[in-house]
Structure formats: structure tokens, C-alpha cells
Amino acid sequence: MCRNIVPLNNLAPAATDEECHDAALQFVRKISGANAPSRVNQATFDRAVAEIAQATRRLLDELVTSAPPKNRQEEAAKRQARSAERYEAIRVFQEQKRAARTAS
């Protein structure tokens, strides 16, 4: 799954239409393999984003849960911590790789 798409269900306050659109845009970019479509494909790309954003909004509006809503700030902090760990691990790996190359 694309790391830029964050879970939008059961948040306080609820997900906005803009967040649904942003998630749909990331999804379409991922599956189409295009960050920015060509002019000839722009209408198709935009239509797919709009349809997926609508479906996302409907899904979020219709989901039912008994769990208490998640705090947005806490969830964002968790995502940032995971990202920092991931990038630190990559940095350490790259340093070790460079050190191994210079030692050879």
C-alpha cells in the first residue's frame, strides 16, 4: 500500500472531503504509474480521482464501529515516528555499505 495514503476511518474529527480526494489522488497515481498524466489522459485521470474520492467518502460515511475515535494528532505522531525509524534504518544501512566499500 502507498505510504502516503493514511487510514481515514474513525478519526476525531472525521475525515474531510479534501482528505478523501488526496487519498484518491495518491491511489490513482500509484496504480496508473503517473504522477502527472499527459494532456490526452488528464480527463480520464481526473474522472478516476473524482470517482474514487466519492467512493471513499461513501465508504467512510457508512462504516460502523464500536471503537472510540482515534486522535488525529496521536495518529500523526505515530506515523512520523515510524517514518523516522524507517529512514534512520536506511541511513545506517547506507553508511555501513559505504564503509564496507571503502574497507575493500
VENKA-V982459 format. One record per residue. N is the residue number from 1. SS is DSSP state (helix for helix, strand for strand, loop for the rest). Layout:
n->[N,N]
ss->[SS,SS]
//
This chain:
n->[1,2,3,4,5,6,7,8,9,10,11,12,13,14,15,16,17,18,19,20,21,22,23,24,25,26,27,28,29,30,31,32,33,34,35,36,37,38,39,40,41,42,43,44,45,46,47,48,49,50,51,52,53,54,55,56,57,58,59,60,61,62,63,64,65,66,67,68,69,70,71,72,73,74,75,76,77,78,79,80,81,82,83,84,85,86,87,88,89,90,91,92,93,94,95,96,97,98,99,100,101,102,103,104]
ss->[loop,loop,loop,loop,loop,loop,loop,loop,loop,loop,strand,strand,loop,loop,loop,loop,helix,helix,helix,helix,helix,helix,helix,helix,helix,helix,helix,helix,helix,helix,helix,helix,loop,loop,loop,loop,loop,loop,helix,helix,helix,helix,helix,helix,helix,helix,helix,helix,helix,helix,helix,helix,helix,helix,helix,helix,helix,helix,helix,helix,helix,helix,loop,loop,loop,loop,loop,loop,loop,strand,strand,helix,helix,helix,helix,helix,helix,helix,helix,helix,helix,helix,helix,helix,helix,helix,helix,helix,helix,helix,helix,helix,helix,helix,helix,helix,helix,helix,helix,helix,helix,helix,helix,loop]
//
